[in-house]
């Protein structure tokens, strides 16, 4: 077998180093803070939008699911069990489903009663829009490449298929100041902030942000999120115009 050149050996060593990375776990609190903001938003939704019983169930169930996963990883996300993974994904889906339910309640109230309390309806719509952005960010964060624990602590060769393609995933052949932030150069992995940005763009521009969706499930989730945000915006504008003409 012919000997490898020095350059080929260096490349192989670099690839081994990148594949066998051991990144520090992601910080717990940005995502946990997002969950708490969403739960607080549900707790203070006007009763005319979502009944007290429904809001109470969502908030209590959300806290019950959040506490154990925080206890398992209080600072950084480095450990995962089957039950913690189930709770984490279930919590994100619970918040997203509750948001869709809140949107339905808002639509029903505006269409059937033509609520005259403009400030309250505007506040409720803002709360639903905010929870839409954060809840779907949590869903994307939990699903992409196996979730935050797997994404940050497993070798890249062991990661599940990606749901999003970020610019850093393909910047390894760019100019130095760009290449220096690439996944290949520093083992970069998306964190909650990256998914929050993508979700915010989806809620405001009704289109993907810097990352492109790859999997059918994420494309459908983006469609649901953008459709909900669009409906909310259209209803709020229509309601505001109606109030001006009243």
N, C-alpha and C positions, 0 to 999 in steps of 0.2 A: 504494500500500500504506500503510495507516495506521501512524503511528509508535507504537512500543511505549511504554508508560508507564515511569516510573522504577522502579517496583516490579517490573514484568515483566522489565526489563533486569537488575535485581539478581538475580532468581531464575534467569534464564538463565545469568548469569555464575557463580553458585554451582553450578549443575548442571554446567556445563562444567568447573569446577575439580574437582568430585568425580569426574566421569567420567574426566578426564585426570589422575588422581592418579599419583604416582610414589612409592609406598610403599617404605621401606627393606626389604630382604629379611629374612626371618625368621632368627633365630639357628640355627645348625646343631646346637649341642651338646645341647639338650634331647632331640631325637629320637635323636641318635647315642648319647647315654647310655642311652636306652631300649633301643636295639639291643644294646648291650654287656651290659646287665643280663639281657636275654633269652638271649643267647648263653652268658653265665656260668651262668645257671640250667640250660640244657640240658647244659652241660659237667659239672655236678655232680649231675645226676639219678642216683639209684641204678641200678646196672646191672640190677637185677631189673625195673626199669620200662622202661628203654630201653637196648638193647645199645650197647656202646662204639663199635662201628663206625658205627652210625646217628648217635649223638651227635657223633662226630668229623666225619662228613660235613657235618652241619648247621652246626657251629661253623666249620669251615674254609671252607665255601662262603659262609657269612654274612660272614666277615671279608674274603674275596676280593671280595665284592660291595660291602662297605662302604668299603674303602680308596679306590677310585677316585672315588667320589662325594664323599668328604670332601676329597680332593685338589682336586677341581674347585671346591668351595665350602667352604673350611676354616673360615670364620667366619660369614658370612651367605649365605643361599641366594639368589643373584642371577643365576646362570648355569645354563643347562640345554641339553643336547643330546639327540638321540634315544637315544644309548647310555646317558647318565646317567639319563634318565627310565626306560628299560627296566630298568636295574640297581636303581634306587630302588624301583620298584613290585614288581619281582621279589623283592627282599630282604624287603619287607613281607609278600608272599604266602608266601614260603618260611617265615618265622617263624610265620605263622598256620597253615599246613599242618602244620608240625612240631609245633605245639601240639595240633592235632587228633590227630596220631599218638600223642603222649605221653598224651593222654587215653584213647585206645583201649588203649594198653599198661597204664595204671593199671586200667582196667575189667577187662581180661583177668586181670591179676594178682590182683585182689581176688575175682573170681568163681571162677577156676579153682584158685587155691592158698590163698585165704583167708589171706593173709600175716599171720603172727603178730607181726611186728616193727612194733608200733603206731607208735612215734616216727618210724621211717624212712618209713612210709607217709604219716603226717601231714605230714612235711616234703616228701615228693614231691608230695603233693596241693597243698600251699601253693605250691610252685614252679610247678606246672602252672597253677594259678589265676592267679599273678602274670604268667606269660608270656601267658596268655589275655588279660589286661587290656591289657598293653603291645603285644602283637603286633597285636591288632585296632585299637588306637589308631593304630598306624603305618599300617595299611591304610586307615582312614578319612582320615587325614592326607594320604596319597598320592593318594587318589581324588577327594576333594571339590574341585570347581571347578578341576580340572586340576592339582592338586598344589600344594605350597608355593611353588615359584618362580612359576608362573603366577598363583597366587592373590594374591601380594603385589606383583608388579611389573607386571602387565598392567592396562590400563584395564578398568573394570567392564563396558563394552560388549563387550569381547573375551573375557570369562570364559565357560568352559563352564557348562552348567546345574548348579545346586547339588544336592548329595546330601543336605545338611542345611539346615534353616532355624533359624538362631540368633535369640535374642531381639533382639540388636543390629541385625539386618537389618530390623526393623520398629518400632524404638523412636523413629523420627524425629519422630513426632507426640505423644510423651509429654511429661511435665513436664520442665522445663529440666535438672534434675540427673540425670535418666535419659536424656533426649535427647542430652546432652553426650557420652555413650559410644556413641551409635549409629553404624552404618556410614555413614549419610548425613552425619553431623556431622563425623566425624574420619577417615573412610575405613577404619574398623575392619575387620579381616580375621581370621578364626579362625587360631590357631596350634596347635602340637602340644599345649600344655597344655589347650586347649579340647577336643580330640579325646580326650585321655587322661581327662579328666573324664567325657565321654560314655561312653567305654568302661568306666570304673570303675563307673559307675551301671548299665550293662548287665550287668556281671559280678556286682553285688551285689543289685540290685533286679529284675533280669531284665526291664527295661523301658527305654524311652528316657529320657534325662535332660532337660536344659534345651532341647536342640535336637531338633527333630522330623525323622525320616527322610523324605526325599521320593522318592528313586529306588528302583526294585525291587531293584537290586543291593545297596544299603545295607540295605534291610529284610531281605533274605535273610542278609546278613552278621551283622546284629544278632540274627537268629533263631539262627544257628549259634553265635554267641558266647554268648548267654544260655542256650541249651540245654546247651552244654558246661559252663558254670559251674554250672547247676542239677544236672546229672548228677554233677559233682564233689562238690558239697555233699551231695547225697543219699547218695552212696557213702561219703563220709567219716563222716557221721552214722551210717549203718548199720554201718560197720566199728567205730566207737567203741562203739556199743551192743553189738555182738557181743563185743567185747573185755571190756566190763564184765560180760557174762553168762557169760564163759568161766570 
